[in-house]
Amino acid sequence: MPVYVYRCSACKQVFEKLLLSFNSDEAGRTQCPSCGAAAPRDYASHTFASPNIGTTGELAEDPDSYKAMHYHEKRGEWEQAAKAAEGVSEYAKQKFIQKAEQD
């Protein structure tokens, strides 16, 4: 089932709509949920907001708790990376401990 993006002709609101069929007439135009005006399908690319990705699409800087972990990981300092991963990522901590044991 396709989800399409629409932009209202009147109020310019962007919204998504799940269509239960592939009816091209229904997919091409729908009504705006805010004002009821005609809303054609929008083919432009859109940005989105996420906790780690801003609306500009650029990646956010790592939180401080991850910086030390990544710093030591890049340098191959596995024991320090494991210590920095404590309380941040149990998976990463175990991975760093395994690499330290291999070296």
VMD Tcl script that builds the backbone (N, CA, C; Angstrom):
set m [mol new atoms 309]
animate dup $m
set s [atomselect $m all]
$s set {name element resname resid chain x y z} {
  {N N MET 1 A 0.845 -1.175 0.000}
  {CA C MET 1 A 0.000 0.000 0.000}
  {C C MET 1 A 0.892 1.241 0.000}
  {N N PRO 2 A 0.706 2.072 -0.995}
  {CA C PRO 2 A 1.582 3.246 -1.110}
  {C C PRO 2 A 1.167 4.386 -0.188}
  {N N VAL 3 A 2.179 5.095 0.285}
  {CA C VAL 3 A 1.973 6.327 1.048}
  {C C VAL 3 A 2.487 7.455 0.168}
  {N N TYR 4 A 1.622 8.432 -0.095}
  {CA C TYR 4 A 1.986 9.550 -0.950}
  {C C TYR 4 A 2.083 10.837 -0.143}
  {N N VAL 5 A 2.873 11.764 -0.633}
  {CA C VAL 5 A 3.042 13.078 -0.004}
  {C C VAL 5 A 2.289 14.103 -0.839}
  {N N TYR 6 A 1.538 14.974 -0.172}
  {CA C TYR 6 A 0.752 16.004 -0.838}
  {C C TYR 6 A 1.106 17.369 -0.270}
  {N N ARG 7 A 0.900 18.416 -1.082}
  {CA C ARG 7 A 1.077 19.803 -0.632}
  {C C ARG 7 A -0.194 20.551 -1.003}
  {N N CYS 8 A -0.843 21.126 0.001}
  {CA C CYS 8 A -2.093 21.854 -0.204}
  {C C CYS 8 A -1.856 23.083 -1.083}
  {N N SER 9 A -2.739 23.290 -2.054}
  {CA C SER 9 A -2.636 24.448 -2.945}
  {C C SER 9 A -2.941 25.749 -2.207}
  {N N ALA 10 A -3.808 25.694 -1.193}
  {CA C ALA 10 A -4.230 26.908 -0.490}
  {C C ALA 10 A -3.329 27.252 0.701}
  {N N CYS 11 A -3.206 26.325 1.646}
  {CA C CYS 11 A -2.476 26.646 2.884}
  {C C CYS 11 A -1.032 26.137 2.872}
  {N N LYS 12 A -0.658 25.408 1.836}
  {CA C LYS 12 A 0.721 24.909 1.634}
  {C C LYS 12 A 1.158 23.849 2.643}
  {N N GLN 13 A 0.228 23.307 3.411}
  {CA C GLN 13 A 0.571 22.250 4.363}
  {C C GLN 13 A 0.985 21.001 3.603}
  {N N VAL 14 A 2.039 20.340 4.087}
  {CA C VAL 14 A 2.501 19.082 3.513}
  {C C VAL 14 A 1.993 17.957 4.414}
  {N N PHE 15 A 1.402 16.928 3.799}
  {CA C PHE 15 A 0.887 15.810 4.585}
  {C C PHE 15 A 1.010 14.533 3.770}
  {N N GLU 16 A 0.912 13.414 4.463}
  {CA C GLU 16 A 0.985 12.101 3.829}
  {C C GLU 16 A -0.375 11.440 3.862}
  {N N LYS 17 A -0.604 10.566 2.886}
  {CA C LYS 17 A -1.866 9.832 2.861}
  {C C LYS 17 A -1.585 8.410 2.386}
  {N N LEU 18 A -2.093 7.450 3.120}
  {CA C LEU 18 A -1.995 6.043 2.750}
  {C C LEU 18 A -3.168 5.727 1.838}
  {N N LEU 19 A -2.883 5.186 0.670}
  {CA C LEU 19 A -3.939 4.806 -0.259}
  {C C LEU 19 A -4.040 3.290 -0.299}
  {N N LEU 20 A -5.260 2.805 -0.235}
  {CA C LEU 20 A -5.483 1.372 -0.203}
  {C C LEU 20 A -5.553 0.767 -1.596}
  {N N SER 21 A -5.447 1.606 -2.620}
  {CA C SER 21 A -5.447 1.104 -3.990}
  {C C SER 21 A -4.449 1.907 -4.807}
  {N N PHE 22 A -4.231 1.472 -6.020}
  {CA C PHE 22 A -3.313 2.180 -6.911}
  {C C PHE 22 A -4.084 3.028 -7.917}
  {N N ASN 23 A -5.261 3.486 -7.540}
  {CA C ASN 23 A -6.090 4.315 -8.409}
  {C C ASN 23 A -5.340 5.610 -8.707}
  {N N SER 24 A -4.968 5.843 -9.964}
  {CA C SER 24 A -4.152 7.010 -10.311}
  {C C SER 24 A -4.887 8.322 -10.085}
  {N N ASP 25 A -6.221 8.345 -10.246}
  {CA C ASP 25 A -6.975 9.579 -9.996}
  {C C ASP 25 A -6.922 9.955 -8.517}
  {N N GLU 26 A -7.080 8.957 -7.663}
  {CA C GLU 26 A -7.040 9.197 -6.220}
  {C C GLU 26 A -5.633 9.577 -5.770}
  {N N ALA 27 A -4.624 8.958 -6.367}
  {CA C ALA 27 A -3.239 9.249 -5.990}
  {C C ALA 27 A -2.819 10.634 -6.436}
  {N N GLY 28 A -3.364 11.127 -7.551}
  {CA C GLY 28 A -2.955 12.419 -8.092}
  {C C GLY 28 A -3.444 13.604 -7.296}
  {N N ARG 29 A -4.639 13.511 -6.725}
  {CA C ARG 29 A -5.215 14.647 -5.995}
  {C C ARG 29 A -6.014 14.144 -4.798}
  {N N THR 30 A -6.003 14.917 -3.744}
  {CA C THR 30 A -6.800 14.614 -2.558}
  {C C THR 30 A -7.135 15.936 -1.880}
  {N N GLN 31 A -7.861 15.891 -0.776}
  {CA C GLN 31 A -8.216 17.111 -0.048}
  {C C GLN 31 A -7.302 17.310 1.145}
  {N N CYS 32 A -6.979 18.561 1.411}
  {CA C CYS 32 A -6.149 18.916 2.560}
  {C C CYS 32 A -6.921 18.649 3.847}
  {N N PRO 33 A -6.315 17.984 4.823}
  {CA C PRO 33 A -7.006 17.726 6.088}
  {C C PRO 33 A -7.206 18.992 6.921}
  {N N SER 34 A -6.432 20.053 6.655}
  {CA C SER 34 A -6.557 21.286 7.435}
  {C C SER 34 A -7.642 22.205 6.907}
  {N N CYS 35 A -7.612 22.460 5.590}
  {CA C CYS 35 A -8.545 23.458 5.047}
  {C C CYS 35 A -9.521 22.895 4.028}
  {N N GLY 36 A -9.325 21.662 3.584}
  {CA C GLY 36 A -10.249 21.038 2.647}
  {C C GLY 36 A -10.015 21.392 1.189}
  {N N ALA 37 A -9.028 22.218 0.894}
  {CA C ALA 37 A -8.735 22.600 -0.489}
  {C C ALA 37 A -8.072 21.439 -1.224}
  {N N ALA 38 A -8.046 21.549 -2.540}
  {CA C ALA 38 A -7.407 20.528 -3.365}
  {C C ALA 38 A -5.912 20.490 -3.058}
  {N N ALA 39 A -5.385 19.294 -2.955}
  {CA C ALA 39 A -3.965 19.124 -2.666}
  {C C ALA 39 A -3.379 18.147 -3.673}
  {N N PRO 40 A -2.602 18.645 -4.632}
  {CA C PRO 40 A -1.969 17.736 -5.580}
  {C C PRO 40 A -0.809 16.992 -4.939}
  {N N ARG 41 A -0.472 15.887 -5.534}
  {CA C ARG 41 A 0.651 15.099 -5.048}
  {C C ARG 41 A 1.932 15.912 -5.201}
  {N N ASP 42 A 2.794 15.834 -4.202}
  {CA C ASP 42 A 4.043 16.598 -4.201}
  {C C ASP 42 A 5.181 15.651 -4.528}
  {N N TYR 43 A 5.899 15.941 -5.591}
  {CA C TYR 43 A 7.002 15.088 -6.019}
  {C C TYR 43 A 8.353 15.618 -5.573}
  {N N ALA 44 A 8.372 16.760 -4.898}
  {CA C ALA 44 A 9.638 17.351 -4.454}
  {C C ALA 44 A 10.196 16.537 -3.298}
  {N N SER 45 A 11.502 16.614 -3.130}
  {CA C SER 45 A 12.107 15.935 -1.988}
  {C C SER 45 A 11.840 16.757 -0.734}
  {N N HIS 46 A 11.704 16.086 0.378}
  {CA C HIS 46 A 11.392 16.750 1.636}
  {C C HIS 46 A 12.474 16.481 2.661}
  {N N THR 47 A 12.649 17.422 3.548}
  {CA C THR 47 A 13.524 17.184 4.689}
  {C C THR 47 A 12.671 16.641 5.819}
  {N N PHE 48 A 13.317 16.044 6.790}
  {CA C PHE 48 A 12.589 15.527 7.928}
  {C C PHE 48 A 13.401 15.760 9.180}
  {N N ALA 49 A 12.704 15.771 10.283}
  {CA C ALA 49 A 13.371 15.991 11.562}
  {C C ALA 49 A 13.500 14.660 12.284}
  {N N SER 50 A 14.589 14.489 12.959}
  {CA C SER 50 A 14.874 13.296 13.725}
  {C C SER 50 A 15.751 13.715 14.892}
  {N N PRO 51 A 15.783 12.945 15.974}
  {CA C PRO 51 A 16.658 13.332 17.072}
  {C C PRO 51 A 18.120 13.487 16.662}
  {N N ASN 52 A 18.556 12.718 15.666}
  {CA C ASN 52 A 19.960 12.762 15.264}
  {C C ASN 52 A 20.199 13.490 13.953}
  {N N ILE 53 A 19.132 13.784 13.213}
  {CA C ILE 53 A 19.279 14.472 11.939}
  {C C ILE 53 A 18.376 15.693 11.973}
  {N N GLY 54 A 18.944 16.854 11.805}
  {CA C GLY 54 A 18.165 18.077 11.821}
  {C C GLY 54 A 17.371 18.249 10.545}
  {N N THR 55 A 16.603 19.310 10.453}
  {CA C THR 55 A 15.781 19.542 9.280}
  {C C THR 55 A 16.612 19.910 8.066}
  {N N THR 56 A 17.881 20.243 8.242}
  {CA C THR 56 A 18.750 20.535 7.105}
  {C C THR 56 A 19.281 19.264 6.475}
  {N N GLY 57 A 19.078 18.125 7.126}
  {CA C GLY 57 A 19.564 16.871 6.600}
  {C C GLY 57 A 20.992 16.572 7.017}
  {N N GLU 58 A 21.616 17.443 7.773}
  {CA C GLU 58 A 22.983 17.208 8.220}
  {C C GLU 58 A 22.956 16.423 9.519}
  {N N LEU 59 A 23.948 15.595 9.691}
  {CA C LEU 59 A 24.023 14.808 10.913}
  {C C LEU 59 A 24.374 15.700 12.089}
  {N N ALA 60 A 23.752 15.441 13.189}
  {CA C ALA 60 A 24.047 16.192 14.402}
  {C C ALA 60 A 25.366 15.700 14.985}
  {N N GLU 61 A 25.988 16.522 15.776}
  {CA C GLU 61 A 27.238 16.143 16.433}
  {C C GLU 61 A 26.934 15.097 17.497}
  {N N ASP 62 A 27.873 14.160 17.676}
  {CA C ASP 62 A 27.704 13.124 18.694}
  {C C ASP 62 A 27.551 13.753 20.072}
  {N N PRO 63 A 26.697 13.172 20.920}
  {CA C PRO 63 A 26.625 13.614 22.311}
  {C C PRO 63 A 27.970 13.359 22.994}
  {N N ASP 64 A 28.260 14.095 24.046}
  {CA C ASP 64 A 29.534 13.963 24.759}
  {C C ASP 64 A 29.812 12.532 25.205}
  {N N SER 65 A 28.757 11.813 25.588}
  {CA C SER 65 A 28.952 10.442 26.071}
  {C C SER 65 A 29.499 9.525 24.984}
  {N N TYR 66 A 29.296 9.850 23.719}
  {CA C TYR 66 A 29.798 9.028 22.624}
  {C C TYR 66 A 31.161 9.495 22.118}
  {N N LYS 67 A 31.511 10.748 22.334}
  {CA C LYS 67 A 32.745 11.297 21.766}
  {C C LYS 67 A 33.984 10.539 22.231}
  {N N ALA 68 A 34.099 10.299 23.529}
  {CA C ALA 68 A 35.276 9.596 24.051}
  {C C ALA 68 A 35.329 8.171 23.518}
  {N N MET 69 A 34.177 7.535 23.450}
  {CA C MET 69 A 34.118 6.167 22.960}
  {C C MET 69 A 34.629 6.112 21.509}
  {N N HIS 70 A 34.159 7.010 20.671}
  {CA C HIS 70 A 34.573 7.021 19.268}
  {C C HIS 70 A 36.034 7.455 19.115}
  {N N TYR 71 A 36.470 8.367 19.954}
  {CA C TYR 71 A 37.865 8.826 19.907}
  {C C TYR 71 A 38.806 7.639 20.111}
  {N N HIS 72 A 38.566 6.883 21.167}
  {CA C HIS 72 A 39.430 5.747 21.471}
  {C C HIS 72 A 39.263 4.622 20.449}
  {N N GLU 73 A 38.067 4.448 19.942}
  {CA C GLU 73 A 37.831 3.418 18.924}
  {C C GLU 73 A 38.656 3.715 17.667}
  {N N LYS 74 A 38.646 4.961 17.218}
  {CA C LYS 74 A 39.398 5.335 16.017}
  {C C LYS 74 A 40.903 5.146 16.203}
  {N N ARG 75 A 41.368 5.286 17.417}
  {CA C ARG 75 A 42.798 5.134 17.701}
  {C C ARG 75 A 43.187 3.686 17.999}
  {N N GLY 76 A 42.193 2.783 18.074}
  {CA C GLY 76 A 42.478 1.383 18.364}
  {C C GLY 76 A 42.775 1.141 19.830}
  {N N GLU 77 A 42.383 2.051 20.681}
  {CA C GLU 77 A 42.582 1.922 22.129}
  {C C GLU 77 A 41.338 1.247 22.708}
  {N N TRP 78 A 41.303 -0.080 22.575}
  {CA C TRP 78 A 40.086 -0.832 22.856}
  {C C TRP 78 A 39.685 -0.814 24.322}
  {N N GLU 79 A 40.633 -0.896 25.236}
  {CA C GLU 79 A 40.273 -0.884 26.659}
  {C C GLU 79 A 39.684 0.463 27.072}
  {N N GLN 80 A 40.274 1.561 26.576}
  {CA C GLN 80 A 39.744 2.892 26.883}
  {C C GLN 80 A 38.378 3.084 26.224}
  {N N ALA 81 A 38.214 2.538 25.004}
  {CA C ALA 81 A 36.927 2.631 24.308}
  {C C ALA 81 A 35.856 1.868 25.083}
  {N N ALA 82 A 36.220 0.698 25.611}
  {CA C ALA 82 A 35.269 -0.097 26.394}
  {C C ALA 82 A 34.876 0.639 27.668}
  {N N LYS 83 A 35.853 1.282 28.305}
  {CA C LYS 83 A 35.564 2.046 29.523}
  {C C LYS 83 A 34.633 3.223 29.206}
  {N N ALA 84 A 34.889 3.897 28.071}
  {CA C ALA 84 A 34.048 5.036 27.675}
  {C C ALA 84 A 32.647 4.579 27.280}
  {N N ALA 85 A 32.509 3.338 26.796}
  {CA C ALA 85 A 31.208 2.811 26.381}
  {C C ALA 85 A 30.337 2.417 27.567}
  {N N GLU 86 A 30.942 2.334 28.744}
  {CA C GLU 86 A 30.203 1.973 29.964}
  {C C GLU 86 A 29.021 2.923 30.158}
  {N N GLY 87 A 27.817 2.377 30.202}
  {CA C GLY 87 A 26.621 3.185 30.397}
  {C C GLY 87 A 26.100 3.827 29.123}
  {N N VAL 88 A 26.842 3.696 28.016}
  {CA C VAL 88 A 26.409 4.272 26.740}
  {C C VAL 88 A 25.849 3.172 25.843}
  {N N SER 89 A 26.637 2.109 25.664}
  {CA C SER 89 A 26.227 1.014 24.788}
  {C C SER 89 A 26.865 -0.274 25.270}
  {N N GLU 90 A 26.068 -1.160 25.774}
  {CA C GLU 90 A 26.579 -2.445 26.243}
  {C C GLU 90 A 27.137 -3.251 25.067}
  {N N TYR 91 A 26.499 -3.152 23.919}
  {CA C TYR 91 A 26.977 -3.841 22.725}
  {C C TYR 91 A 28.371 -3.349 22.344}
  {N N ALA 92 A 28.553 -2.029 22.282}
  {CA C ALA 92 A 29.858 -1.458 21.923}
  {C C ALA 92 A 30.906 -1.846 22.952}
  {N N LYS 93 A 30.535 -1.812 24.215}
  {CA C LYS 93 A 31.473 -2.173 25.274}
  {C C LYS 93 A 31.983 -3.593 25.070}
  {N N GLN 94 A 31.084 -4.538 24.811}
  {CA C GLN 94 A 31.475 -5.927 24.603}
  {C C GLN 94 A 32.341 -6.078 23.348}
  {N N LYS 95 A 32.003 -5.332 22.304}
  {CA C LYS 95 A 32.790 -5.377 21.065}
  {C C LYS 95 A 34.220 -4.899 21.324}
  {N N PHE 96 A 34.361 -3.827 22.088}
  {CA C PHE 96 A 35.691 -3.285 22.386}
  {C C PHE 96 A 36.482 -4.229 23.288}
  {N N ILE 97 A 35.816 -4.869 24.222}
  {CA C ILE 97 A 36.486 -5.840 25.102}
  {C C ILE 97 A 37.011 -7.010 24.260}
  {N N GLN 98 A 36.203 -7.493 23.321}
  {CA C GLN 98 A 36.636 -8.586 22.451}
  {C C GLN 98 A 37.845 -8.175 21.614}
  {N N LYS 99 A 37.828 -6.972 21.088}
  {CA C LYS 99 A 38.965 -6.507 20.275}
  {C C LYS 99 A 40.211 -6.354 21.139}
  {N N ALA 100 A 40.049 -5.897 22.377}
  {CA C ALA 100 A 41.190 -5.757 23.276}
  {C C ALA 100 A 41.795 -7.130 23.568}
  {N N GLU 101 A 40.961 -8.146 23.725}
  {CA C GLU 101 A 41.442 -9.498 23.995}
  {C C GLU 101 A 42.141 -10.103 22.775}
  {N N GLN 102 A 41.720 -9.702 21.574}
  {CA C GLN 102 A 42.332 -10.201 20.340}
  {C C GLN 102 A 43.726 -9.602 20.112}
  {N N ASP 103 A 43.919 -8.387 20.569}
  {CA C ASP 103 A 45.212 -7.700 20.352}
  {C C ASP 103 A 46.296 -8.168 21.280}
}
mol reanalyze $m
mol bondsrecalc $m
mol representation Tube
mol addrep $m
